[in-house]
């Protein structure tokens, strides 16, 4: 019995041979017609050209004779010889290029007429070579010369017309041959079409129908119907495929029976495990559908199996899901400010959300695990710590104010003169007092921002003015260290909504960091960019070519009091970037960083463009979501 390959080969071999035959005939006919037409066209066109040249040469000779007769001067014999040579050479070519019936008689008549014309013409020229001052040729001779000239012109024209008609006749022959070739090819194509229809019918019966049956059976298996058995009607590859399909369905039925029991056991074990956890836990599918959730997740947030993330009415969760899916990694929460507030049974609780992607062995995402860690007590401790720190800072600032005033009076020598050593000590004390005052102001600013008591007096400001004002404040320090300070902005910088004093504080922190961690000869660049997403916003980039930030420090770089260990680190309390982030978020923007250790860092913060409505930042949205 023939296999599927032999059936296909037998079905299409005839069609292939027919296509080869059609191609061979088409190439042969087209080549033959093309060569025939090219030869005819070339020979006749050259004859027409030769006749035209002979008419021009005869006309030139007539022109020479007429000028001599009118002026009564000597004849231009050199020009006459040139025209004579031109006529003779073209006549010689025509005598060797006679290809059309009737052309030989006309060509011979042309040669005889040329002989008679030339003999009479040059006889007259010889008699008038010194001019016709004593008398011109007889009218009878001139009339005979004119008769021979018209004969030459008429014969050359008739030869040219004969060749032109032959070209048209050849074109008709070519058309006739092409029409015959077209009929032959169409007949072959019609035969091929009939053969194709027959082959399609056979392929449908022998191949397509069995494949369609297999496809429908596969779709039934996809729906879960494993109780299928296909009839193997042949012993070819399709029959073997049907038998293999039946065997696969039987194995799947067996696996289903065993895996169903294992799956039920696994689900019950997993559900019991996550129910025992105090935090709210849920497992999401790739499309955002909740697959599993424990009791705290259901009771506190309404996250139940079968629901979708975007249908729970919690924008913070939808945004977190989208950001995690795009990043392909967990998004680290930005401290306790990212906690979600929930009231349950009259009790305030805070949960810190995080989505962790679940990957299979091939590192492909198969879902996410949502963890809502209960940080109520930790947040209260953090708030207590912040309140204590703010109280102590306030009290300490009061005492420090008196100390700074005393140092100022001493330096002004209001209470007596100071010797150089005393002056040096008091200057050092003043510098330490100012550093300590800035540190305390940082504590108090963070406390005010977190408590919402620090008012941002936002107003439309030119973005270029904010940047240039910030650069002017650090330009001398950069020059002293030997750093290049560059500015890049669009041709028409926009206005932004900003508190100029607070934005200056952001730039001061970012530019001082770049100054501290960039070696002499490096470059620090400030760039403006208009963003059309989320606003739109205007982005400010501060890039340096300095030491960069270790990857381990990046997630914690904006935390209060966090100081990464870097070689050039000259001290500090670790509050500058934390304050900058709080100020940016109070404006409704975001502060982020990208860095490669040893290759520099880029800090980016965004401000709303003037004319846009107020935008709450992500942390505010999360705190008010519940």
LINGIMO-V957818 format. One record per pair of residues at least 6 apart in sequence whose C-alpha atoms are under 7 Angstrom apart, sorted by the first residue. I is the first residue (numbers start at 1). GAP is how many residues later the second one is. If there is no record, write none. Layout:
BEGIN
i gap
I GAP
I GAP
END
This chain:
BEGIN
i gap
3 233
3 234
4 232
4 233
11 188
15 177
15 180
18 174
22 163
22 166
29 152
33 141
37 133
37 137
40 127
40 130
41 126
44 119
44 120
44 123
47 47
47 113
48 112
48 115
50 40
50 44
51 105
51 106
51 109
53 37
54 33
54 36
55 98
55 101
57 26
57 27
57 29
57 30
58 91
60 23
61 19
61 22
64 12
64 16
68 6
68 7
72 59
72 60
72 61
73 58
73 59
74 54
74 55
74 56
74 57
75 50
75 54
95 12
98 6
100 63
103 56
106 49
106 53
110 42
110 45
113 35
113 38
113 39
114 38
117 28
117 31
117 32
120 25
121 24
226 23
226 27
228 21
229 17
230 12
230 16
232 7
232 10
232 11
233 6
271 23
274 7
274 20
275 19
275 20
279 17
279 93
279 94
279 95
280 14
280 16
280 17
280 91
280 92
280 93
281 12
281 13
281 16
281 89
281 90
281 91
282 8
282 10
282 11
282 12
282 15
282 87
282 88
282 89
283 7
283 8
283 9
283 10
283 85
283 86
283 87
284 6
284 7
284 83
284 84
284 85
285 6
285 81
285 82
285 83
286 80
286 81
288 20
288 21
289 17
289 18
289 19
289 20
290 14
290 15
290 16
290 17
290 18
291 14
291 15
292 13
293 10
293 11
293 12
297 6
298 6
309 8
309 9
310 8
314 311
316 305
316 306
316 309
321 34
324 6
324 7
324 31
328 29
329 27
329 28
330 24
330 25
330 26
330 27
331 23
333 21
336 43
337 282
338 14
338 281
338 284
338 285
339 11
339 12
339 13
339 14
339 283
339 284
340 10
340 11
340 12
340 282
340 283
340 286
341 8
341 9
341 10
341 282
341 285
342 6
342 7
342 8
342 284
343 6
349 27
350 24
350 25
350 26
351 21
351 22
351 23
351 24
351 25
352 20
352 21
352 22
352 23
353 18
353 19
353 20
354 16
354 17
354 18
355 13
355 14
355 15
355 16
356 12
356 13
356 14
357 8
357 10
357 11
357 12
358 7
358 8
358 9
358 10
358 11
359 6
359 7
360 6
386 61
390 53
390 54
390 57
393 47
393 50
393 51
397 40
397 43
404 26
404 29
407 19
407 23
411 12
442 133
442 137
446 133
448 6
449 133
456 43
457 42
458 39
458 40
458 41
459 38
459 39
459 40
460 35
460 36
460 37
460 38
460 150
461 34
461 35
461 36
461 37
462 32
462 33
462 34
463 30
463 31
463 32
463 33
464 29
466 34
470 34
470 37
470 38
478 37
481 39
482 38
482 39
483 37
483 38
483 39
483 40
484 37
484 38
484 39
484 40
485 38
485 39
485 40
486 38
486 39
486 40
487 38
487 39
487 40
488 38
488 39
488 40
489 38
489 39
490 38
495 114
495 115
496 111
496 112
496 113
496 114
497 110
497 111
497 112
497 113
498 89
502 81
506 74
509 67
509 68
509 71
514 10
514 30
517 29
517 30
517 51
518 26
518 27
518 28
518 29
519 27
522 23
522 24
523 21
523 22
524 19
524 20
524 21
525 17
525 18
525 19
526 15
526 16
526 17
527 13
527 14
527 15
528 11
528 12
528 13
529 9
529 10
529 11
530 7
530 8
530 9
531 6
531 7
531 8
535 73
536 72
536 73
537 69
537 70
537 71
537 72
538 68
538 69
538 70
538 71
539 65
539 66
539 67
539 68
540 64
540 65
540 66
541 61
541 62
541 63
541 64
542 60
542 61
542 62
543 58
543 59
543 60
544 56
544 57
544 58
545 54
545 55
545 56
546 52
546 53
546 54
547 50
547 51
547 52
547 53
548 47
548 48
548 49
548 50
548 51
548 52
548 53
549 46
549 47
549 48
549 52
550 47
553 11
556 6
558 19
558 20
558 23
559 19
560 14
560 15
560 18
561 12
561 13
561 14
562 12
563 11
581 10
584 6
584 7
584 21
585 32
587 20
588 19
588 27
588 28
588 29
589 16
589 17
589 18
589 19
589 28
590 15
590 16
591 13
591 14
591 15
592 11
592 12
592 13
593 9
593 10
593 11
594 7
594 8
594 9
595 6
595 7
END
